[in-house]
Amino acid sequence: MDTVIKINNQTAGRDKIARLLQYLSRFLWHKLQQRNKDGATNIKNLEFQLSTFRKLLRFGRFAESLYAALPIFQQDDATVRYSLILSKIANSLFLLADHILWLGRADLCAIDTEKWANMSNKYWLYSITMNLVRDFYEISQIIKVQRGSVVPKNGIHNLNDVFRFLTSISFIMKANQDIVIDTVKNSCDFFIPLTALGYVKLSSGTIGLLGVVSSIAGLLVVLDPQKKLFPS
């Protein structure tokens, strides 16, 4: 109960809980629809309401995301610096398009919903792509440093070598939970706008499952800020 209260006391925490429920709803209504069972429409409506609620929670945050890019200009590592700056700018544009979508859903203005939804997903995809560039760069740096201690000098020839290799990998992952969590989150999220834009064809159930996994990864960071990749 203390954990739930801790998450609910934070705006980011409430957004992550709503996101988890939103994608869980998508997974559930897809499964119900596949089995021709009642309740799919109600759960689909719940997903829509949760999506709208999250848009309201994020309203006005496009400026915050843009402002957050300023300190990153001081980052020494060029790859981290440029990937994060581009990610912040794309995320800000994604949020701006998302705000306009919410205004349309609230009947405060007439908009082309499909146009703004596509624009929102495009900028979200750009942002996630830049985040993944940064994640893979961080992973490559770790591999460069740890290569000698992970892969035996004579290579992998037997089960003992495989066991030692897997043990070393598990220790490295445990020591770099921030990168592991961030990579899992961004990798899952990557396919959501890709599917929405029609570049890949994944079922609503699969998208729901990916969203659930990435939402849990986001909640882990809210619960333990030390697991957050910095700078981000």
ABEGO torsion letter per residue (X at the ends): XAAAAAAAABAAAAAAAAAAAAAAAAAAAAAAAAAGBBGAAAAAAAAAAAAAAAAAAABGAAAAAAAAAAAAAABABAAAAAAAAAAAAAAAAAAAAAAAAAAAAAGABBBBAAAAAAAAAAAAAAAAAAAAAAAAAAAAAAAAAAAAAABBAAEBABAAAAAAAAAAAAAAAAAAAAAAAAAAAAAAAAAAAAAAAGABBBBAAAAAAAAAAAAAAAAAAAABAAABBOBX
